[in-house]
Amino acid sequence: MTNPVAATFDLLGDRLTLTILRHAFTHRARRFNQWMEWTGAPPAMLAARLNALVDGGVLIRVPREGGAERYEYRLTELGLATWEILVCVWAWQREWTAEGAVLPELVHGECGHRGPPMIMCRGCGRTVTTHETAVELSQDALWHIASGRRRSSRAGGAGRDEVRFEEVMQAIGDRWSASVTGLALAGVRRFGEFREALRMSPTTLTERLSRLCEAGMLRRDEDSAEYRLTPRGRGLFGVFAFLLAWSELAHPEVDESGLRIRHLDCGEVLAPALRCRGCEARLGRTEVRFEPLPRGLAGQRD
């Protein structure tokens, strides 16, 4: 049986796929030629990603009115549930990348607060950070998540759009990188511990650790030879939390994925939600909007 987490990273851990979904939300893109214009992706690659999203239940293909053999792609309920993942990716980019200075702002319609949300536990209602959680994963789950071949997340363009997703792909763009980042979030620090958990070659592990260090997600302590998450790396916590939550939603037939985040304050497996930093209300998809920064303010932030 397919491991839900592995299947989720295969489907959503891809730059072009994230771009497709973002345009589906922000520009209500539904047609192939719209995504062609906004992503600049080769037609065959774009078609493959759209087909994968249809097969994964994220999009549904429906005939267009009056168009013989022409279709639109619409978000399903499962597709709509990816919005929290995209918000967390946006929040990370806003905080930790140069392009973040010109990204649109998230606005809570109810209170008017502008800016990234917090993550909360739906079980107890408390705000959650990496310090209040523990990652639990089985050896079998690690094998499923880390094994298998992946398409390259580096392929495809971003067209005229300014959001390119390259930097976040360093951490989630392939199974090995996602597994190393996930283990770091779980508290693994030493080379031997990473290798023992992932059963990967020293060369491959060295390359992934070096890549994550160069991207500023990890830093290597020369005295202890430990790899520790930087604040930039810990900022990915929300992305991982919502990817895991979405994997359970997408694969209800699987009782246990072998990978869980436990909220230490209440002792329950974390069911994440987004919370407004202004009024502390739980945020729903229809209660927030993105607004472009005024040109003058965007220039000041550069």
N, C-alpha and C positions, 0 to 999 in steps of 0.2 A: 504494500500500500504506500502511496506517495506521502512523504513527510510534508505536513502543511507549511512549515516554515521554509523548507527548501523550495517548495512550489511557489511560495509567495515571493522569495528573493528572485527566483527565475523569472517570474512574471513582472514584478514591479521594480526590481533593482536594476533599472535600465534608464539611461538618460532620455532616450527618445520616447519611451513609454510614459515617463513622468511628464514630459513636455506635451504629449498628446492629451493626457488627463487634465493638465492644467488649463489647456485651451478649451477643453470640453466644459470646464467650470467657469473660467473667467470670460471667455468669448462665445460660449455656447456653440462651439464648433461641432458640427454634425456631419459634414461632407468631406470626402476625400480631398477635393481640391482646396478646401480651407486649410486643412492640416499641411498640405503640400506647400502652400504659400507661407504659412507661419513657421514651419519647421525647416524647410529647405531640404528635407530628407529625400533620398532617391525613392522613386515610386515603389519599387519592389520591396525595399526595406520598410517603408511606411505601411504597405499592404500586409506584410508579415506581422508587424506589431499590432495592427488593427485586428487581424484574424486571431492572433493570440489572445487579445483582450475579449474578443467575442467567445472564443473557446473557453476562456476562464470565467465567463459569466459577468464580466465587468461592463461590456457593451452589448447591445443587441442591434442586429442589422435589420432595418425595416425598409420596405420599398418606398420610394419617393412618389408623391402623387404625380401622375402623368408621365412618369419617367420609366420607360421600358428598360428593365435590367439595371436600374439605377437605385442606389440605396443611401440611406442615412444611418449613422451610428449614434445611438442614444445610450446614455448612462442607465444602467439597471440600478436596483436598490443596492446591490453589492458594489457597483461602481460609485454610487453616491457616498458609500461608506469609506471611500478612500480619501475624502476631503480632509480628515484630520491628519493623515500622513502628509499630504501636500502642505497643510498649514505648518506642520513641524519642520518640514524641509525649508519652507519660506522663512520661518522664524530663525532657523540656523543660518541660512544665507544672509538674512538681514543683520545678524549679529556678528558673523565671522568671515564674511567675504567682502572684497572691495566693491562688488556690484550691489551689495546691500544698501549702499547709500542712496540708490535711485529706485529701489524696489517700492511698489505701492505699500501703503499702510493698511493694516487690518483695523477695522473700526467696529466696535460693538454698538449696534443700533440702539439698544435700550439705554445705555448710559453715556454713549459717545466716546468712551475711552479708545485711544489709538495706540497700537503697539502689540508686541507679541503676547500671547496668553501664557498662563501657567498650566502645569499638568496636575490633575487631581485624581484621587482614588474614588471611583463611583461607589465603592463599598462603604467607606467611612466618611467620605466627603472632605478629607484633608488634602492639602497640597503635597505633592510628591516630588522629590529630587532623587538623584542617584544615591545619595547618602542614606535615604530611608528605605532602600530596597535591596534585595538579594536575588541574584540570577541563579536559577536552578536548571541544570541541564544534564541529560543522561549521555553516556558514551555512545549509545546507539543513535541518539538524535544527532550528535555531532558528526557521526559518520555519514548520515544521510544528508545533512545540511552541507557539509564540506565536499562531498564526493559529487561526481558528475561533471559534465562539460557545460560551459556557459557560452552564450553568444557574447561578443564584445559590446560593452556599453559605451565604448568610445566612438562607435560609428554613428554616422548621421549628423546633420547640421542642426543649428538652432535658428537659421534664417535671419530675419531682421530682428528677432526678439532678443532682448538683452539678458534673459535668464538662461543660463546654459547648463547648469547642474554638474559641471565637471568636478568641482571640488568635493561635493558630497558623494560623488561616485567613487572617490578614492576609498571611502569607507563601506559603501554598500553596493558597489558596481560589479562585484563578482563574489562567488560563495566564499572563497578563501579570505578575502579582505573583510567581508561581513562577519565571518566566523572569528577572525582575529579581533576585530573591534568588539564583537559580542563578548568574547572571553575577557577582554580588557575591562569591559563594563562589569563583568562578573568578579573582577578582582585578580585575575591571572596577571602576573608581572614578569616571570622569568622565561627565558628562551626554552629551557627544557620543559617547563609546564605547558607552554603553547604547543610544543612538538608532541608531547605525550598525549595531550587532549585531542589534537587534530591528526596525528599520525601522518604528517606531511614531511616532505624531504627538507633537510636543512637549507638547501638552496632556495626552495620556494618560500619557506618561512622567512628567511633572511630578506628576501626581496619584498615580501608583503610588509614586514616590520619596517624596513627602510622606507618604503613608499609612504606608510602612515606617519613615520617620523618627519619625512620631508613635507608632508601635507599639514603638519602641525597638529595631528590628532594624538600622537604619542610622543613622548620624549624618553630618551635612554639616559638613565643615571649612570655615569661612568664609574662611580665608586661601587655601587651595588650591582651593576649590570642588569638593572631592572627596567622594564618598559612601563611607564606610567601614563595614564590618560592626562592630557592637558585640559584646561577649561574648554578649549575648542572641541576636543574629543568628547568630553562629558556632555557638551551641548547636544550631542546626537541622541541622548537618552530618549527623548520624546519620539524621534523617528523610529527607533527600535521598538519602543513600547507599543506604538500604534500599528507597526507592521506585524508584531506578534498577535495583537488583538484582532487585526483584520484576517490573519491566517486562520484563526479559529472560526471566524464568521464564514470564511470562504470554504472551509472544509469541516462542516458539522458532523460528517460521518466518522471522523477520527476522534476518539475519546481523549487521547493524550499525545501531544506533539513531542514531549520530552524536553521542552524548553519553556520555562515560565519565569516571570518576574514576580517575586513575592513582596508585598508591602509590609515592612516590618512593624509599622505602628499598629496595624490591625490584624496582622497575621494571615491575611487572605491573599490569594493570587490577584495581582493588580489588574483591575479593569479600568483602563485610563479614560479620562475625559479632559476636555479643555475648560479652563476657568479664566474669566476676565480678571485682569490685574486691577481694574478700576473698582468694580462693584462686587467682585468675587462670585458672580453668578456663573453657573455652568453654561457653556456656549454651545448652541446648536448651529447647524449649517446655515439655516435661513435667518439667523440672528446676527450674522456678521457680513461685512462687505469689504472689498478692497478698493481703496481710493488712491489714484496716482498722487505722488507728492507734487506740490506746486514747483514750477521750474526753478524759481529763485531759491526755495528751500533745498531742493535736490542739489543745486550747485553748491550751497553752503556746506552740505554734508560731505562733499567729495574731498 
